[in-house]
Amino acid sequence: QVQLVESGGGLVQPGGSLRLSCAASGSIFSIKGMGWYRQAPGKERELVAAFTSGGRINYADSVKGRFTISRDNAKNTVYLQMNSLKVEDTAVYYCNVVVNWGTSSWGQGTQVTVSS
């Protein structure tokens, strides 16, 4: 019913930047939350940044000051601007959108690789 399409991943050198996009479409009547998660090989999926239903923004401590989450409500799109990338940022990044009555939808994941 709800589809999330991610884009913007790729290979970048340490200190570089990437911008991820996630566009939601389908049977969306309301959006309760939007955010980004990531999962590195052998590790659990973790929160990177997210808008809460209360309008606040949560960032992982590891990305504060480097990453910025933003959204375009008219386009049902959420973005993640990633600056000063580090090798440890390497992971598959997943968009998450909580819609309607609390249904959680996930994007297909986009690979971000930071390597010199």
C-alpha positions, 0 to 999 in steps of 0.5 A: 500500500505504501512504497518508499523509494530511496536514492542518493547512496554511493561511494565517497571518500572520508570527509565527503558528502552525500544526500539521501532522498526517500519519497513515499507514495501510495495510500498515505492519509497521514504521516506520523513519523519519518526518519533514517536508520542504518545497518552496518555489516554484523551490527544491528539496525540503528537510528540515524535521524528522525522526525517524531510525531511531536515535531522534534528531531532525534539524532544519533550521537555519532552523527550530530553536527554532521548529518541533517534531516529535512523533509518536504511535506508536500512531496512526502519526501525525507532527506538526509544530508550527510557531511564530513563522512567517516569510514564508520558511517559505512552502512546500508541506510534505510528510510522509515515512514510511519503512516496512517494508524501507525503502520511502519514502512521501510525503503529498500535500503541504499548503500553508503560506503565511505572509503579512501 
